[in-house]
Amino acid sequence: MSRYQPPLTLTTNMLGLIAQISEQIGQLAALDERLQTPQLRRSNRIRTIQASLAIENNTLSVEQVTAVLAGQRVLGLPREIQEVRNAFAAYEAMPDWTSSSRADLLHAHELLMGGLIDDCGRFRQAGVGIYRGEKLVHMAPPPSRVSHLIEDLLAWLGASDWHPLIVSCVFHYEFEFIHPFADGNGRMGRLWQTLILSQWRPVLAYLPVEAVIREQQDDYYAALSAADQMAESTPFVEFMLQALSVALAEAARSEAATDQVTDYVSDQVTDQVARLLTVLRGSPALKVNDLMAALVLVHKATFRANYLKPALALSLIEMTDPDSPRSPAQRYRLTETGERAARRKPK
């Protein structure tokens, strides 16, 4: 077992938040199924990336981040576009990492900061201070201590028997305190906390808690500063647990609202459209001829009138190339609403 133990005072507020978060996760059992849909996974990942980079002064919007990841041209600074591509690659690689692995930590930083700094994937070789405006708010440990401090922290992470919620928050703070890299420490700390949480509850891999942090950015920095002054992570742990609870509450509200929409849409689904959804469920995007063959239909006008157009009108399906609706390569796939309606509609 690791000899190092990060200083922390367990408070009744923490215990209450842990109980609350655990209950929220339990109530979102249906969310886990929804988050397995590629579209919602990607949407939440985009929100996560945009928010985490916005905290570091990246100016790209959610729409611009979406366009970058779709391979479209975006009017933006080349560095900001590179940050988006790097962050997406890092979050996508997350399932292959072990949170207590030094090699994985360095590899993650290399993915996150490749092409942005010279020392990507390597610990810093110079001293660093963190400023807010012209005020020095934190002087990180000297570079000679970084490797040893990270080794101790990772060893503690791998051996700790504390609750994973607490562990993830403590690690996040301790990582920011050490500030092991020349740049990218904030986004790395948030990425690694998500990794730790996802290994406890996979549904948390796609919870955009970074969006909550972005909305409470001043409080985020204040919690880091308060923890520095106390020489323990307690204020920061309380802040992060609160942010996680807020993110889960927002996810629950989104789930409830989507359920209402799906209920309404499902009531509008005809038997013909229901058959179309069944064909598309679990399938890649299909061309019109493939859909007609699966439905055993031969009359294209009937198919378009009774199946395709109603499904498009209800946003149950979408074109893969909406800018060229008559393209010979056009295919159709289920939307998130369509997938939910397909699950609810009796076969």
N, C-alpha and C positions, 0 to 999 in steps of 0.2 A: 504494500500500500504506500502511496505517495506520502512523504514526510511533510510536504508543504500543505498548509491549510489556509486558504484566503480568509482574511478577517471579515466577519459578518455577524451582525446581531439579528437574530430571528425575532420578528415582531408579530403582534397579533394581526396587524394589517396584512402582512405577507400571508399568514395562515388563512385569513379570510379570503384573500384573492386566489390562493391556490385552490381552495374549496370551490369558489365561484367559477374559476376557469375549468376545473374538472367537470363541474355540472354542465357548463356551457358546451363543452366538447361532447358530453354524453347526449345532450339535447340535439346536437347536430349530426346525429347518426346518418341522416339522409344526405347531409352535405358531403360526406365522404364519397358516396356514390356519384354525386354531381361533379365533384372535383376530379373524378376519373375520366370525365369527358374531355377530349383533347381541346375543344374550344374554350371551355371555362378554365382549364388549367393554364392555357396560353394567356387568356385575358388577365387572370390574377397574377401570373408571372410578369406580364408587361406592367401592371400597376406597381408591383413590388420593385421592379428595376427602375421605373421612372421615378418613383418616390425616393428610393435609396440614392440615386444619382442626383436628384434635385436637392437633397440635403447637402450634397457636395457642390452645389451651384451649377449643375448641368441644367440648361434652360429648355431642353426639348420637352414637349407636351406628350401626353399619353398617345395622342393621335400620331405625332411624329415618330415616337418610339415604335408604335405598331407598324408604321410605313417602313421604317428602317429594317425591321425584322422580316418584313414581307419582301425585302429586296427592292423597294421602290426608292426613287431619288427624293431626297429631303433637303430643303434649304436649311442648312445648319452648319455649325463649326465642325470641321473634320474630327477634332479631338472628341467632341461630344458624341458624334456618331460612332466613333471607335469605342468610347466608353459603353455605349448601349450594346454593341455587338459583343464586347468582352464580357459584360455582366450576364448577358443571356447565355453565353457559352459556359460561364462558371456555374450558374444556377442549374443548367441542364446536366452538368457533370456531377452535381451534388450527390446523387444516390450511390455513386461509386466510391465515395470517400469514407474514411473512418475519422471521426471527430478528434480523436486523441493522437492522430498520426502527424508527425512533423513533416514528413514528405508530402502528404496530402495538403497540408496547410500551405506549404511553399508552392505546390503545383496550382492550388486555387489562386494564390496571389499572382502567379505567372499568367494564368488565364485572364484574371480580372484587370491586370495592368499592362499586359503585353502591348508594345508599341506606344505606350504612354509615358513610361519612365525607363531609364537605363537599367535600374536594379530590380526589375520585376522577378519575383521568385527568389529573392535573396534578402536577408535581413539588412537593415540599414548599417552604414559604416560611419555615420556622423551623428552628432547630437541634434536633438530637435525640441523645439518649444511650440506649444499650441497657443495661438493668439486669437482673441475676439476683438476685432478692430486693432488698436495699438496696444491692448492690454495682454500681457502674458498670463494665461490662465492655468497652464500646466507645463512643467518641465519634465520631459520623459527621462527615464533612466539612461545612463551613458551606453553607447553602443557596445562596449566591452561586456556588459551584463545581459544584453538582450537574449542571446542564445540560451544562456543558463536559465533565465527567468521563464522563457517560453517552454523549455524542457520541463521545468517544475510545474508550470501551469497545465501542460498537456498530460503529465503523469497524474496530477490530481484529477483532471477531467476523466481520465480512463479508469480511475480507481474509486471515485467518490460515490458514496451511498446516499448523498443528499437527494431530495426530490428533483427530477429532471427540470422542472420549471425554475427552481432556484439555481441549479447548476448552470443552466443556459444563460441566465441573467448575470450571475457572478462572473462567468467566463467572459461575457461581453465586456463588462466593466474592466476586469483585470487586463484583458487584451488591449483595450483603449489606453489604460494606464501605462502599460509597457511600450505601446506604440512601436511595434517591432519593425515596421517598414518605412521607407522614405516617403511613401505616399500610398493612399488607398486603405488606411487603417480603419476608417469609419465604415466604409462599405464592406470590408473584410469582417469586421466584428459583427455586423448585422447578418451577413451571409452565414457566418459560423454559428451564430445563435439559431438561425433557421435550421441549419444542418442538425444541431443537437436536438432541437424540438422535433424535427421530422423523424429522427430515429426513435423517439419516444412515442409519438402519435403521427403516423404518415400524413394524416389530413392537414397537419400544420405546415407541411412543405409548401403548400399553395395558399397559405393565409397571408394576405398582404399587410402585415403589421407595420411594415415600413411606411405605408400611407398614413397610418395613425401617427407615427413618429414625425413624419413630415409636417402634419398639421399641428403638432405640439413641439415643434423644433426647439423653441426657446426653453421649454420645460426639460427637454432631453439634455440640452447642454447644462442647464442649471442642476440637474440631477447628477451629471458627471462631476461638476464642480463641487457640489455638496459632498459627494463621496470622497473626492480628493481631500477636502478639508477635514473630514472625519477619519480619514485613513482607513476606511472600510467601505464596502460596496452597498451598504444598506439602503441609502436613499435612491440609488440607481436601480436596485432590484425592485423596490416598491414602484418606481416609475414604470419599469418595463412590464411588470405584472399587470399594472393598470392598463398599459397600452395593449397588451395581449387580450385582456378582457374586453376592451372597447372594440378591437378588431373582430373578436368572436361575436359580439353583440351586433355589429354591423352585418356580419355574414348571416346571422340568424334573421335579421330584418330583410335582407336581400332574398333569403330562402323563402320567407313567408310571402313576400311580394311576388316572387316568381311563381310560387304555387298558385296564387290567385289568378295570375295571367294564364298559367297552364290549364287550370280548371276551366276558365272561360273558353280558351282556344279548343280544348278537348271536346267541349260541348258542340263546337261548330264543325268538328271533323266528320265528314261523310264516310260511309263504308269504303268508297273508292279511294279517298285520300288515306284512310287508315291502312288500306292494302299497300299503297305506295310507301307509306312510312315503314311498314313492316319489311318491305323489300330493301329499303335503304338502311335500316337499322343494322349496325354491325358491319356494314359494307363500305368500301371506299366510294368516292364520287363516281357516279355512273352516267353514261350517255343516254339520250332518249331511247335509242334502239335497244340498248341493254335493259332499260327499265321496262319497255313494252314487252320484250321477250320474257322477262321474269314474271310479268303480269298476264302473260298469254293474251296480248292484245295485238291487233293488226291495223287498226284504223287510227292514224296519227292524230286526226282532228278530234276524235272522241277522247283520246288519251290527254291531249292538251286541255280540252274543255272541262273534263270531269276529274282529272287527276292533278295534272301539273299546275295549271293556273290557280285553282283553289289553294293548293299547298303553298305556292309562292305568295299568294295574297295574305295568308295567315302567318307568313314568316316561319313556316314549318320546314321549308327547304330553301336552299340558296344556290345560286350559280357560282361555279368556280371562277368564271370570268364575266362578272356583271357588266363590265364596260363594253363587252362584245357579245350581246345576247344571242346573236344568230351565228356565232362562230361554230364551224364544224367540229371543233374540239371541245365544245361546251359540255360540261358535266354538272350534275346536281348532287347535293349532299344535304344531310339533315343539319338543321341549326340546333342550338341548345334547346330551344323550345320544342322543336320537332322530336328530339330524342326523348324529352320528358313526356310529350304527348304519346309517343309510340309505346312507352312503358305503361301508360295508364289506360290506353284504349283497349278494350277487349278484342282479342284476336277473332 
